[in-house]
Amino acid sequence: MPDLGKYAITVLLAYGVSGLILVALVLQSLVRHRRLRRKLSNVEDRRPRPEY
């Protein structure tokens, strides 16, 4: 690890906060994806199937 001197705490906190934000965004995207997939499945189940 590079010597960050007096800025070590600030830099490490910035990395930590950035990492937490990235994790939160990924989790939010996954939760939204699952919710929308479930809604789409429900809509498709209620829709009558076309007869050919």
C-alpha positions as CSV (number, residue, x, y, z in Angstrom):
1,M,0.0,0.0,0.0
2,P,1.4,3.4,-0.9
3,D,2.3,5.8,1.9
4,L,-0.5,8.3,2.0
5,G,0.8,10.3,4.9
6,K,-1.6,12.7,6.6
7,Y,-4.2,12.0,3.9
8,A,-4.5,8.2,4.6
9,I,-7.7,8.5,6.6
10,T,-9.4,10.7,4.0
11,V,-8.4,8.6,1.1
12,L,-9.3,5.3,2.8
13,L,-12.7,6.7,3.8
14,A,-13.3,7.9,0.3
15,Y,-12.5,4.4,-1.0
16,G,-14.7,2.8,1.6
17,V,-17.7,5.1,0.9
18,S,-17.2,4.6,-2.9
19,G,-17.2,0.9,-2.4
20,L,-20.4,1.0,-0.3
21,I,-22.1,3.1,-2.9
22,L,-21.2,0.7,-5.7
23,V,-22.5,-2.3,-3.6
24,A,-25.7,-0.4,-2.8
25,L,-26.3,0.4,-6.5
26,V,-25.7,-3.2,-7.6
27,L,-28.1,-4.5,-4.9
28,Q,-30.7,-1.9,-5.9
29,S,-30.4,-3.0,-9.5
30,L,-30.8,-6.7,-8.6
31,V,-33.8,-6.0,-6.4
32,R,-35.5,-3.9,-9.1
33,H,-34.7,-6.5,-11.8
34,R,-36.4,-9.2,-9.7
35,R,-39.4,-7.0,-8.9
36,L,-39.9,-6.1,-12.6
37,R,-39.4,-9.7,-13.7
38,R,-42.1,-10.8,-11.3
39,K,-44.5,-8.0,-12.4
40,L,-44.0,-8.9,-16.1
41,S,-44.6,-12.6,-15.3
42,N,-47.9,-11.7,-13.6
43,V,-49.0,-9.5,-16.5
44,E,-48.1,-12.3,-19.0
45,D,-50.0,-14.9,-17.0
46,R,-53.2,-12.7,-17.0
47,R,-53.0,-12.1,-20.7
48,P,-55.0,-14.5,-22.8
49,R,-53.0,-16.6,-25.2
50,P,-53.7,-16.1,-28.9
51,E,-55.1,-19.0,-30.7
52,Y,-53.6,-19.8,-34.1
